[in-house]
């Protein structure tokens, strides 16, 4: 079996990009096919195309809809690493940046002026994302020349505007109806804010975790020691937000969890210090869908983030992350609220992926015998 795919970087993530028709030709359930393509279950993903990290074990599945108002529909898949499973519960904002670029490179959308507008719809959430790809003089630059925090090399600039993003998963910006709630996990009371915009996110105060808000560089070590507690908070929040019937049924990637703290002293690189977890581990940068939730949380009175930032007086918000400062923006256009961020994207390889004809549990027996 052979499947066409593009390997692309979007923001601070990498993903394999498939067209719906190409996957359908395989005649295999995509929940079984994608883990085998990526080489899961295996922490190394050694017999597949996965990158063995949460930011590189991702897939985007694209199609051209009949809807005249939308240029491209896409579905995001977070492919498990240690588990042969696929999480369809949310979108990836970083990988979303590849969609507009793919459409231009494949001729689905023709460049138009210095900035080409591509209307995209994420099927996981129903979210409309207005993408603007930089096309000076009506074409992609021969050499990508746009930089962004967290990526060493340049790519093509892509602006992502999430249209009216509040409540796309749960139906409400504040799924519990309150800007803050108390969650009891491992015998401790935690003050959190649960917000649904771009993606459902539960926000925890850095002070309550004992993190030094004046020394952001020390957060990672402190967070690593509390991953089990943070995951329990996240799972309990999933139940409160109506995303799971019980903590054990909560998905690995939904909701996301963000730790937030106020910059202090000379540590004033952004409006707020943020560390987000991805698949149970500290994210090396920031989930862009999560940044949309953080942006609206800052503008919502009473949330833990609003207590840090106040109501921003300007249309931008600067989020300090391990990879640098990410700036989000809000604007009203054509009767809608757009919340967005600029990313870069680049195609790394055009590939034909070879897949064994026999899928299923055949790979698991050697792994089990190897440990005996």
MIMI-116514 format. One record per residue (C-alpha): residue in one letter; residue number from 1; x, y, z. Coordinates in steps of 0.05 Angstrom, whole numbers, padded with zeros to 5 digits, m for minus. Layout:
<nodes>
residu: A&num: NUM&xx: X&yy: Y&zz: Z
...
</nodes>
This chain:
<nodes>
residu: X&num: 1&xx: 00000&yy: 00000&zz: 00000
residu: X&num: 2&xx: 00026&yy: 00069&zz: m00018
residu: X&num: 3&xx: m00002&yy: 00136&zz: 00005
residu: X&num: 4&xx: 00016&yy: 00205&zz: m00020
residu: X&num: 5&xx: 00032&yy: 00257&zz: 00034
residu: X&num: 6&xx: 00068&yy: 00322&zz: 00046
residu: X&num: 7&xx: 00112&yy: 00333&zz: 00107
residu: X&num: 8&xx: 00103&yy: 00405&zz: 00130
residu: X&num: 9&xx: 00121&yy: 00450&zz: 00187
residu: X&num: 10&xx: 00067&yy: 00495&zz: 00214
residu: X&num: 11&xx: 00089&yy: 00544&zz: 00268
residu: X&num: 12&xx: 00127&yy: 00504&zz: 00321
residu: X&num: 13&xx: 00096&yy: 00437&zz: 00301
residu: X&num: 14&xx: 00108&yy: 00387&zz: 00244
residu: X&num: 15&xx: 00052&yy: 00347&zz: 00212
residu: X&num: 16&xx: 00039&yy: 00299&zz: 00156
residu: X&num: 17&xx: m00012&yy: 00327&zz: 00108
residu: X&num: 18&xx: m00059&yy: 00280&zz: 00071
residu: X&num: 19&xx: m00116&yy: 00291&zz: 00023
residu: X&num: 20&xx: m00181&yy: 00256&zz: 00043
residu: X&num: 21&xx: m00186&yy: 00220&zz: m00024
residu: X&num: 22&xx: m00116&yy: 00190&zz: m00017
residu: X&num: 23&xx: m00131&yy: 00161&zz: 00052
residu: X&num: 24&xx: m00198&yy: 00134&zz: 00028
residu: X&num: 25&xx: m00162&yy: 00096&zz: m00027
residu: X&num: 26&xx: m00126&yy: 00056&zz: 00026
residu: X&num: 27&xx: m00192&yy: 00024&zz: 00045
residu: X&num: 28&xx: m00172&yy: 00020&zz: 00119
residu: X&num: 29&xx: m00204&yy: 00053&zz: 00179
residu: X&num: 30&xx: m00164&yy: 00117&zz: 00190
residu: X&num: 31&xx: m00161&yy: 00103&zz: 00266
residu: X&num: 32&xx: m00122&yy: 00041&zz: 00249
residu: X&num: 33&xx: m00084&yy: 00069&zz: 00190
residu: X&num: 34&xx: m00054&yy: 00132&zz: 00220
residu: X&num: 35&xx: m00021&yy: 00098&zz: 00280
residu: X&num: 36&xx: 00010&yy: 00046&zz: 00233
residu: X&num: 37&xx: 00035&yy: 00101&zz: 00187
residu: X&num: 38&xx: 00066&yy: 00137&zz: 00245
residu: X&num: 39&xx: 00096&yy: 00075&zz: 00277
residu: X&num: 40&xx: 00053&yy: 00072&zz: 00340
residu: X&num: 41&xx: 00052&yy: 00043&zz: 00392
residu: X&num: 42&xx: 00126&yy: 00055&zz: 00402
residu: X&num: 43&xx: 00158&yy: 00112&zz: 00442
residu: X&num: 44&xx: 00208&yy: 00119&zz: 00384
residu: X&num: 45&xx: 00158&yy: 00110&zz: 00327
residu: X&num: 46&xx: 00218&yy: 00076&zz: 00295
residu: X&num: 47&xx: 00178&yy: 00038&zz: 00241
residu: X&num: 48&xx: 00137&yy: 00097&zz: 00218
residu: X&num: 49&xx: 00138&yy: 00171&zz: 00200
residu: X&num: 50&xx: 00121&yy: 00199&zz: 00269
residu: X&num: 51&xx: 00170&yy: 00245&zz: 00304
residu: X&num: 52&xx: 00162&yy: 00213&zz: 00373
residu: X&num: 53&xx: 00140&yy: 00278&zz: 00407
residu: X&num: 54&xx: 00071&yy: 00308&zz: 00416
residu: X&num: 55&xx: 00089&yy: 00367&zz: 00370
residu: X&num: 56&xx: 00112&yy: 00321&zz: 00313
residu: X&num: 57&xx: 00062&yy: 00264&zz: 00317
residu: X&num: 58&xx: 00007&yy: 00301&zz: 00281
residu: X&num: 59&xx: m00033&yy: 00295&zz: 00217
residu: X&num: 60&xx: m00076&yy: 00342&zz: 00176
residu: X&num: 61&xx: m00128&yy: 00315&zz: 00128
residu: X&num: 62&xx: m00150&yy: 00364&zz: 00074
residu: X&num: 63&xx: m00207&yy: 00367&zz: 00024
residu: X&num: 64&xx: m00240&yy: 00418&zz: m00023
residu: X&num: 65&xx: m00313&yy: 00427&zz: m00001
residu: X&num: 66&xx: m00373&yy: 00442&zz: m00044
residu: X&num: 67&xx: m00387&yy: 00502&zz: 00001
residu: X&num: 68&xx: m00373&yy: 00565&zz: m00040
residu: X&num: 69&xx: m00356&yy: 00604&zz: 00024
residu: X&num: 70&xx: m00300&yy: 00557&zz: 00045
residu: X&num: 71&xx: m00237&yy: 00543&zz: 00004
residu: X&num: 72&xx: m00209&yy: 00485&zz: 00044
residu: X&num: 73&xx: m00236&yy: 00439&zz: 00099
residu: X&num: 74&xx: m00187&yy: 00404&zz: 00144
residu: X&num: 75&xx: m00188&yy: 00354&zz: 00201
residu: X&num: 76&xx: m00133&yy: 00350&zz: 00253
residu: X&num: 77&xx: m00109&yy: 00284&zz: 00283
residu: X&num: 78&xx: m00064&yy: 00279&zz: 00344
residu: X&num: 79&xx: m00033&yy: 00211&zz: 00335
residu: X&num: 80&xx: m00015&yy: 00173&zz: 00398
residu: X&num: 81&xx: 00057&yy: 00152&zz: 00409
residu: X&num: 82&xx: 00057&yy: 00099&zz: 00463
residu: X&num: 83&xx: m00015&yy: 00082&zz: 00444
residu: X&num: 84&xx: m00042&yy: 00062&zz: 00376
residu: X&num: 85&xx: m00097&yy: 00114&zz: 00381
residu: X&num: 86&xx: m00119&yy: 00178&zz: 00348
residu: X&num: 87&xx: m00148&yy: 00239&zz: 00385
residu: X&num: 88&xx: m00197&yy: 00278&zz: 00343
residu: X&num: 89&xx: m00223&yy: 00322&zz: 00400
residu: X&num: 90&xx: m00190&yy: 00388&zz: 00382
residu: X&num: 91&xx: m00152&yy: 00427&zz: 00329
residu: X&num: 92&xx: m00078&yy: 00446&zz: 00325
residu: X&num: 93&xx: m00068&yy: 00520&zz: 00311
residu: X&num: 94&xx: 00005&yy: 00513&zz: 00293
residu: X&num: 95&xx: m00009&yy: 00459&zz: 00241
residu: X&num: 96&xx: m00069&yy: 00499&zz: 00216
residu: X&num: 97&xx: m00017&yy: 00546&zz: 00185
residu: X&num: 98&xx: 00000&yy: 00493&zz: 00133
residu: X&num: 99&xx: m00070&yy: 00492&zz: 00103
residu: X&num: 100&xx: m00069&yy: 00557&zz: 00065
residu: X&num: 101&xx: 00002&yy: 00545&zz: 00041
residu: X&num: 102&xx: m00016&yy: 00475&zz: 00017
residu: X&num: 103&xx: m00076&yy: 00503&zz: m00021
residu: X&num: 104&xx: m00033&yy: 00553&zz: m00057
residu: X&num: 105&xx: 00023&yy: 00504&zz: m00073
residu: X&num: 106&xx: m00027&yy: 00453&zz: m00100
residu: X&num: 107&xx: m00064&yy: 00504&zz: m00142
residu: X&num: 108&xx: m00129&yy: 00499&zz: m00102
residu: X&num: 109&xx: m00126&yy: 00575&zz: m00090
residu: X&num: 110&xx: m00092&yy: 00625&zz: m00137
residu: X&num: 111&xx: m00048&yy: 00679&zz: m00105
residu: X&num: 112&xx: m00082&yy: 00746&zz: m00105
residu: X&num: 113&xx: m00043&yy: 00809&zz: m00090
residu: X&num: 114&xx: 00010&yy: 00817&zz: m00036
residu: X&num: 115&xx: m00032&yy: 00775&zz: 00013
residu: X&num: 116&xx: m00075&yy: 00717&zz: m00008
residu: X&num: 117&xx: m00138&yy: 00703&zz: 00032
residu: X&num: 118&xx: m00159&yy: 00630&zz: 00043
residu: X&num: 119&xx: m00222&yy: 00613&zz: 00081
residu: X&num: 120&xx: m00213&yy: 00548&zz: 00118
residu: X&num: 121&xx: m00259&yy: 00506&zz: 00163
residu: X&num: 122&xx: m00234&yy: 00459&zz: 00217
residu: X&num: 123&xx: m00281&yy: 00400&zz: 00220
residu: X&num: 124&xx: m00260&yy: 00379&zz: 00291
residu: X&num: 125&xx: m00291&yy: 00443&zz: 00319
residu: X&num: 126&xx: m00330&yy: 00476&zz: 00262
residu: X&num: 127&xx: m00283&yy: 00535&zz: 00270
residu: X&num: 128&xx: m00274&yy: 00582&zz: 00210
residu: X&num: 129&xx: m00202&yy: 00606&zz: 00205
residu: X&num: 130&xx: m00187&yy: 00662&zz: 00156
residu: X&num: 131&xx: m00116&yy: 00651&zz: 00132
residu: X&num: 132&xx: m00073&yy: 00704&zz: 00098
residu: X&num: 133&xx: m00011&yy: 00679&zz: 00064
residu: X&num: 134&xx: 00042&yy: 00730&zz: 00044
residu: X&num: 135&xx: 00047&yy: 00730&zz: m00032
residu: X&num: 136&xx: 00086&yy: 00793&zz: m00051
residu: X&num: 137&xx: 00073&yy: 00812&zz: m00124
residu: X&num: 138&xx: 00021&yy: 00757&zz: m00129
residu: X&num: 139&xx: 00067&yy: 00697&zz: m00116
residu: X&num: 140&xx: 00100&yy: 00659&zz: m00060
residu: X&num: 141&xx: 00171&yy: 00683&zz: m00049
residu: X&num: 142&xx: 00222&yy: 00638&zz: m00082
residu: X&num: 143&xx: 00258&yy: 00633&zz: m00015
residu: X&num: 144&xx: 00216&yy: 00635&zz: 00050
residu: X&num: 145&xx: 00237&yy: 00696&zz: 00090
residu: X&num: 146&xx: 00191&yy: 00704&zz: 00150
residu: X&num: 147&xx: 00216&yy: 00689&zz: 00220
residu: X&num: 148&xx: 00178&yy: 00671&zz: 00284
residu: X&num: 149&xx: 00196&yy: 00654&zz: 00357
residu: X&num: 150&xx: 00213&yy: 00581&zz: 00369
residu: X&num: 151&xx: 00236&yy: 00564&zz: 00298
residu: X&num: 152&xx: 00308&yy: 00571&zz: 00276
residu: X&num: 153&xx: 00295&yy: 00577&zz: 00201
residu: X&num: 154&xx: 00246&yy: 00622&zz: 00162
residu: X&num: 155&xx: 00182&yy: 00601&zz: 00128
residu: X&num: 156&xx: 00124&yy: 00632&zz: 00091
residu: X&num: 157&xx: 00084&yy: 00681&zz: 00134
residu: X&num: 158&xx: 00013&yy: 00659&zz: 00150
residu: X&num: 159&xx: m00037&yy: 00700&zz: 00190
residu: X&num: 160&xx: m00091&yy: 00659&zz: 00225
residu: X&num: 161&xx: m00155&yy: 00694&zz: 00244
residu: X&num: 162&xx: m00204&yy: 00651&zz: 00285
residu: X&num: 163&xx: m00274&yy: 00678&zz: 00270
residu: X&num: 164&xx: m00320&yy: 00683&zz: 00331
residu: X&num: 165&xx: m00280&yy: 00628&zz: 00367
residu: X&num: 166&xx: m00318&yy: 00627&zz: 00433
residu: X&num: 167&xx: m00353&yy: 00562&zz: 00451
residu: X&num: 168&xx: m00338&yy: 00522&zz: 00389
residu: X&num: 169&xx: m00330&yy: 00457&zz: 00429
residu: X&num: 170&xx: m00375&yy: 00466&zz: 00490
residu: X&num: 171&xx: m00423&yy: 00520&zz: 00466
residu: X&num: 172&xx: m00399&yy: 00573&zz: 00515
residu: X&num: 173&xx: m00338&yy: 00616&zz: 00526
residu: X&num: 174&xx: m00343&yy: 00598&zz: 00600
residu: X&num: 175&xx: m00369&yy: 00526&zz: 00600
residu: X&num: 176&xx: m00386&yy: 00526&zz: 00674
residu: X&num: 177&xx: m00416&yy: 00595&zz: 00671
residu: X&num: 178&xx: m00364&yy: 00624&zz: 00720
residu: X&num: 179&xx: m00298&yy: 00660&zz: 00706
residu: X&num: 180&xx: m00264&yy: 00620&zz: 00762
residu: X&num: 181&xx: m00278&yy: 00554&zz: 00795
residu: X&num: 182&xx: m00246&yy: 00512&zz: 00850
residu: X&num: 183&xx: m00223&yy: 00442&zz: 00834
residu: X&num: 184&xx: m00201&yy: 00394&zz: 00889
residu: X&num: 185&xx: m00145&yy: 00348&zz: 00865
residu: X&num: 186&xx: m00101&yy: 00305&zz: 00909
residu: X&num: 187&xx: m00130&yy: 00338&zz: 00971
residu: X&num: 188&xx: m00113&yy: 00409&zz: 00949
residu: X&num: 189&xx: m00160&yy: 00465&zz: 00926
residu: X&num: 190&xx: m00140&yy: 00497&zz: 00861
residu: X&num: 191&xx: m00169&yy: 00562&zz: 00833
residu: X&num: 192&xx: m00177&yy: 00554&zz: 00758
residu: X&num: 193&xx: m00210&yy: 00586&zz: 00698
residu: X&num: 194&xx: m00241&yy: 00542&zz: 00645
residu: X&num: 195&xx: m00248&yy: 00575&zz: 00577
residu: X&num: 196&xx: m00269&yy: 00549&zz: 00509
residu: X&num: 197&xx: m00243&yy: 00590&zz: 00450
residu: X&num: 198&xx: m00200&yy: 00560&zz: 00396
residu: X&num: 199&xx: m00195&yy: 00500&zz: 00443
residu: X&num: 200&xx: m00220&yy: 00485&zz: 00513
residu: X&num: 201&xx: m00166&yy: 00506&zz: 00563
residu: X&num: 202&xx: m00162&yy: 00502&zz: 00639
residu: X&num: 203&xx: m00116&yy: 00555&zz: 00669
residu: X&num: 204&xx: m00079&yy: 00546&zz: 00735
residu: X&num: 205&xx: m00043&yy: 00600&zz: 00774
residu: X&num: 206&xx: 00033&yy: 00591&zz: 00778
residu: X&num: 207&xx: 00033&yy: 00614&zz: 00851
residu: X&num: 208&xx: m00012&yy: 00557&zz: 00872
residu: X&num: 209&xx: 00038&yy: 00508&zz: 00843
residu: X&num: 210&xx: 00094&yy: 00540&zz: 00883
residu: X&num: 211&xx: 00128&yy: 00567&zz: 00821
residu: X&num: 212&xx: 00172&yy: 00629&zz: 00827
residu: X&num: 213&xx: 00137&yy: 00681&zz: 00784
residu: X&num: 214&xx: 00201&yy: 00723&zz: 00785
residu: X&num: 215&xx: 00242&yy: 00666&zz: 00754
residu: X&num: 216&xx: 00204&yy: 00640&zz: 00694
residu: X&num: 217&xx: 00265&yy: 00599&zz: 00672
residu: X&num: 218&xx: 00255&yy: 00554&zz: 00733
residu: X&num: 219&xx: 00183&yy: 00535&zz: 00717
residu: X&num: 220&xx: 00198&yy: 00475&zz: 00674
residu: X&num: 221&xx: 00234&yy: 00437&zz: 00730
residu: X&num: 222&xx: 00178&yy: 00453&zz: 00779
residu: X&num: 223&xx: 00124&yy: 00433&zz: 00731
residu: X&num: 224&xx: 00157&yy: 00366&zz: 00716
residu: X&num: 225&xx: 00151&yy: 00347&zz: 00789
residu: X&num: 226&xx: 00075&yy: 00360&zz: 00788
residu: X&num: 227&xx: 00053&yy: 00329&zz: 00723
residu: X&num: 228&xx: 00008&yy: 00277&zz: 00757
residu: X&num: 229&xx: m00028&yy: 00331&zz: 00797
residu: X&num: 230&xx: m00035&yy: 00375&zz: 00736
residu: X&num: 231&xx: m00064&yy: 00318&zz: 00695
residu: X&num: 232&xx: m00115&yy: 00304&zz: 00750
residu: X&num: 233&xx: m00135&yy: 00378&zz: 00749
residu: X&num: 234&xx: m00142&yy: 00374&zz: 00674
residu: X&num: 235&xx: m00184&yy: 00311&zz: 00677
residu: X&num: 236&xx: m00230&yy: 00339&zz: 00731
residu: X&num: 237&xx: m00237&yy: 00402&zz: 00689
residu: X&num: 238&xx: m00257&yy: 00359&zz: 00629
residu: X&num: 239&xx: m00316&yy: 00333&zz: 00670
residu: X&num: 240&xx: m00335&yy: 00404&zz: 00693
residu: X&num: 241&xx: m00333&yy: 00428&zz: 00621
residu: X&num: 242&xx: m00377&yy: 00372&zz: 00597
residu: X&num: 243&xx: m00322&yy: 00341&zz: 00555
residu: X&num: 244&xx: m00320&yy: 00274&zz: 00592
residu: X&num: 245&xx: m00367&yy: 00234&zz: 00636
residu: X&num: 246&xx: m00311&yy: 00217&zz: 00685
residu: X&num: 247&xx: m00238&yy: 00237&zz: 00696
residu: X&num: 248&xx: m00214&yy: 00170&zz: 00669
residu: X&num: 249&xx: m00251&yy: 00182&zz: 00604
residu: X&num: 250&xx: m00219&yy: 00250&zz: 00590
residu: X&num: 251&xx: m00180&yy: 00254&zz: 00525
residu: X&num: 252&xx: m00104&yy: 00263&zz: 00528
residu: X&num: 253&xx: m00106&yy: 00328&zz: 00488
residu: X&num: 254&xx: m00173&yy: 00359&zz: 00511
residu: X&num: 255&xx: m00177&yy: 00404&zz: 00549
residu: X&num: 256&xx: m00109&yy: 00435&zz: 00546
residu: X&num: 257&xx: m00077&yy: 00461&zz: 00610
residu: X&num: 258&xx: m00040&yy: 00527&zz: 00617
residu: X&num: 259&xx: m00001&yy: 00552&zz: 00676
residu: X&num: 260&xx: m00002&yy: 00628&zz: 00680
residu: X&num: 261&xx: 00035&yy: 00679&zz: 00722
residu: X&num: 262&xx: 00048&yy: 00754&zz: 00724
residu: X&num: 263&xx: 00115&yy: 00781&zz: 00700
residu: X&num: 264&xx: 00152&yy: 00813&zz: 00759
residu: X&num: 265&xx: 00214&yy: 00855&zz: 00770
residu: X&num: 266&xx: 00257&yy: 00858&zz: 00707
residu: X&num: 267&xx: 00220&yy: 00798&zz: 00679
residu: X&num: 268&xx: 00175&yy: 00839&zz: 00634
residu: X&num: 269&xx: 00182&yy: 00808&zz: 00565
residu: X&num: 270&xx: 00107&yy: 00798&zz: 00557
residu: X&num: 271&xx: 00040&yy: 00813&zz: 00589
residu: X&num: 272&xx: 00037&yy: 00744&zz: 00621
residu: X&num: 273&xx: 00082&yy: 00684&zz: 00630
residu: X&num: 274&xx: 00052&yy: 00620&zz: 00603
residu: X&num: 275&xx: 00072&yy: 00547&zz: 00604
residu: X&num: 276&xx: 00024&yy: 00499&zz: 00570
residu: X&num: 277&xx: 00022&yy: 00423&zz: 00574
residu: X&num: 278&xx: 00016&yy: 00381&zz: 00512
residu: X&num: 279&xx: m00001&yy: 00307&zz: 00518
residu: X&num: 280&xx: 00018&yy: 00309&zz: 00591
residu: X&num: 281&xx: 00086&yy: 00344&zz: 00582
residu: X&num: 282&xx: 00109&yy: 00417&zz: 00581
residu: X&num: 283&xx: 00100&yy: 00446&zz: 00511
residu: X&num: 284&xx: 00164&yy: 00474&zz: 00481
residu: X&num: 285&xx: 00126&yy: 00535&zz: 00457
residu: X&num: 286&xx: 00051&yy: 00545&zz: 00458
residu: X&num: 287&xx: m00010&yy: 00512&zz: 00428
residu: X&num: 288&xx: m00039&yy: 00566&zz: 00383
residu: X&num: 289&xx: m00111&yy: 00544&zz: 00394
residu: X&num: 290&xx: m00094&yy: 00551&zz: 00468
residu: X&num: 291&xx: m00068&yy: 00621&zz: 00456
residu: X&num: 292&xx: m00137&yy: 00640&zz: 00428
residu: X&num: 293&xx: m00169&yy: 00618&zz: 00493
residu: X&num: 294&xx: m00117&yy: 00656&zz: 00533
residu: X&num: 295&xx: m00130&yy: 00719&zz: 00492
residu: X&num: 296&xx: m00205&yy: 00719&zz: 00505
residu: X&num: 297&xx: m00193&yy: 00699&zz: 00578
residu: X&num: 298&xx: m00151&yy: 00762&zz: 00587
residu: X&num: 299&xx: m00211&yy: 00802&zz: 00562
residu: X&num: 300&xx: m00261&yy: 00767&zz: 00607
residu: X&num: 301&xx: m00270&yy: 00799&zz: 00676
residu: X&num: 302&xx: m00257&yy: 00753&zz: 00734
residu: X&num: 303&xx: m00214&yy: 00700&zz: 00702
residu: X&num: 304&xx: m00146&yy: 00682&zz: 00732
residu: X&num: 305&xx: m00113&yy: 00711&zz: 00670
residu: X&num: 306&xx: m00154&yy: 00775&zz: 00673
residu: X&num: 307&xx: m00130&yy: 00785&zz: 00745
residu: X&num: 308&xx: m00059&yy: 00786&zz: 00717
residu: X&num: 309&xx: m00069&yy: 00829&zz: 00655
residu: X&num: 310&xx: m00131&yy: 00870&zz: 00669
residu: X&num: 311&xx: m00173&yy: 00886&zz: 00608
residu: X&num: 312&xx: m00120&yy: 00898&zz: 00554
residu: X&num: 313&xx: m00124&yy: 00969&zz: 00528
residu: X&num: 314&xx: m00092&yy: 00951&zz: 00461
residu: X&num: 315&xx: m00114&yy: 00898&zz: 00409
residu: X&num: 316&xx: m00052&yy: 00855&zz: 00421
residu: X&num: 317&xx: m00031&yy: 00809&zz: 00478
residu: X&num: 318&xx: 00041&yy: 00786&zz: 00489
residu: X&num: 319&xx: 00047&yy: 00715&zz: 00516
residu: X&num: 320&xx: 00116&yy: 00695&zz: 00541
residu: X&num: 321&xx: 00130&yy: 00622&zz: 00526
residu: X&num: 322&xx: 00192&yy: 00577&zz: 00532
residu: X&num: 323&xx: 00206&yy: 00592&zz: 00458
residu: X&num: 324&xx: 00197&yy: 00667&zz: 00463
residu: X&num: 325&xx: 00141&yy: 00719&zz: 00462
residu: X&num: 326&xx: 00080&yy: 00704&zz: 00419
residu: X&num: 327&xx: 00035&yy: 00763&zz: 00403
residu: X&num: 328&xx: m00039&yy: 00751&zz: 00390
residu: X&num: 329&xx: m00089&yy: 00802&zz: 00364
residu: X&num: 330&xx: m00163&yy: 00816&zz: 00363
residu: X&num: 331&xx: m00204&yy: 00856&zz: 00313
residu: X&num: 332&xx: m00276&yy: 00865&zz: 00292
residu: X&num: 333&xx: m00289&yy: 00856&zz: 00218
residu: X&num: 334&xx: m00354&yy: 00847&zz: 00179
residu: X&num: 335&xx: m00394&yy: 00838&zz: 00242
residu: X&num: 336&xx: m00349&yy: 00783&zz: 00270
residu: X&num: 337&xx: m00294&yy: 00780&zz: 00321
residu: X&num: 338&xx: m00228&yy: 00755&zz: 00295
residu: X&num: 339&xx: m00176&yy: 00730&zz: 00345
residu: X&num: 340&xx: m00110&yy: 00712&zz: 00313
residu: X&num: 341&xx: m00036&yy: 00704&zz: 00310
residu: X&num: 342&xx: 00018&yy: 00703&zz: 00256
residu: X&num: 343&xx: 00056&yy: 00639&zz: 00243
residu: X&num: 344&xx: 00102&yy: 00613&zz: 00189
residu: X&num: 345&xx: 00098&yy: 00548&zz: 00149
residu: X&num: 346&xx: 00140&yy: 00509&zz: 00100
residu: X&num: 347&xx: 00137&yy: 00445&zz: 00060
residu: X&num: 348&xx: 00194&yy: 00399&zz: 00080
residu: X&num: 349&xx: 00183&yy: 00339&zz: 00034
residu: X&num: 350&xx: 00135&yy: 00309&zz: m00016
residu: X&num: 351&xx: 00130&yy: 00235&zz: m00002
residu: X&num: 352&xx: 00101&yy: 00167&zz: m00018
residu: X&num: 353&xx: 00091&yy: 00129&zz: 00047
residu: X&num: 354&xx: 00096&yy: 00053&zz: 00043
residu: X&num: 355&xx: 00049&yy: 00016&zz: 00090
residu: X&num: 356&xx: 00048&yy: m00059&zz: 00103
residu: X&num: 357&xx: m00014&yy: m00092&zz: 00076
residu: X&num: 358&xx: m00027&yy: m00127&zz: 00142
residu: X&num: 359&xx: m00050&yy: m00077&zz: 00195
residu: X&num: 360&xx: m00070&yy: m00091&zz: 00267
residu: X&num: 361&xx: m00035&yy: m00125&zz: 00325
residu: X&num: 362&xx: 00021&yy: m00159&zz: 00286
residu: X&num: 363&xx: 00072&yy: m00109&zz: 00311
residu: X&num: 364&xx: 00054&yy: m00119&zz: 00384
residu: X&num: 365&xx: 00077&yy: m00192&zz: 00391
residu: X&num: 366&xx: 00151&yy: m00179&zz: 00376
residu: X&num: 367&xx: 00151&yy: m00120&zz: 00424
residu: X&num: 368&xx: 00123&yy: m00164&zz: 00479
residu: X&num: 369&xx: 00172&yy: m00221&zz: 00466
residu: X&num: 370&xx: 00231&yy: m00173&zz: 00464
residu: X&num: 371&xx: 00220&yy: m00156&zz: 00537
residu: X&num: 372&xx: 00220&yy: m00228&zz: 00561
</nodes>
